[in-house]
């Protein structure tokens, strides 16, 4: 599974993106909040929970100060219009 956070406003071709778009917000009450987003292609047979846990681990690896934080928002949707 790959995941990425957007760092530029430039469009990435759809073929280079994952099958799903995600947004995850973590908060440490009184100490901070972070929101990450990107695209991901879950492996065959993965559940929504499996994907949430992998993305949560990814976001925490990128923002270690947010561990343990509260998840205040999570969405995982097919990456199509």
C-alpha positions in Angstrom: 0.0 0.0 0.0 1.3 3.5 -0.8 0.2 6.7 0.8 1.1 10.3 0.3 0.3 13.7 1.5 -0.2 16.5 -0.9 2.6 19.1 -0.8 1.8 21.1 -4.0 -1.3 22.3 -5.7 -0.2 20.8 -9.0 -2.5 18.1 -10.3 -1.2 14.5 -10.3 -2.4 12.4 -13.2 -5.1 10.0 -12.1 -3.1 7.0 -13.3 -0.4 7.9 -10.7 -2.9 8.2 -7.8 -4.3 5.5 -5.6 -7.8 4.0 -5.9 -9.0 5.8 -2.8 -8.6 9.3 -1.4 -8.2 9.8 2.4 -8.2 12.5 5.0 -7.2 11.9 8.6 -7.1 14.5 11.5 -5.4 13.8 14.8 -5.6 16.0 17.9 -3.8 16.1 21.2 -6.2 18.2 23.3 -4.6 21.5 24.3 -1.4 20.7 22.5 -2.1 20.6 18.7 -3.8 19.1 15.7 -2.7 17.8 12.4 -4.5 16.8 9.2 -3.0 14.7 6.5 -4.4 13.5 3.2 -3.5 11.6 0.1 -4.4 8.6 -2.0 -4.0 4.9 -1.3 -4.6 1.6 -3.0 -5.4 -0.9 -0.3 -4.2 -4.5 -0.9 -6.7 -7.1 -2.0 -8.8 -8.3 0.9 -8.1 -5.3 3.1 -10.9 -3.9 5.2 -11.7 -0.3 5.9 -10.3 -0.8 9.5 -7.1 -2.4 8.1 -6.6 0.7 5.9 -7.4 3.1 8.7 -4.8 1.5 11.0 -2.2 1.6 8.3 -2.9 5.2 7.5 -2.9 6.1 11.2 0.5 4.5 11.6 1.7 6.4 8.5 0.4 9.8 9.9 2.0 9.1 13.3 5.3 8.1 11.6 5.3 11.5 9.9 4.2 13.4 13.0 5.5 11.5 16.0 4.5 14.2 18.4 0.8 13.2 17.7 1.2 9.8 19.3 -1.0 9.0 21.1 -3.5 11.4 19.6 -7.3 11.3 19.2 -8.6 10.7 15.7 -11.2 13.4 15.3 -11.9 12.9 11.5 -11.3 10.1 9.0 -12.7 9.5 5.6 -11.7 7.0 2.9 -13.6 7.3 -0.4 -13.2 5.9 -3.9 -10.9 8.3 -5.8 -13.3 9.1 -8.7 -15.9 11.7 -9.5 
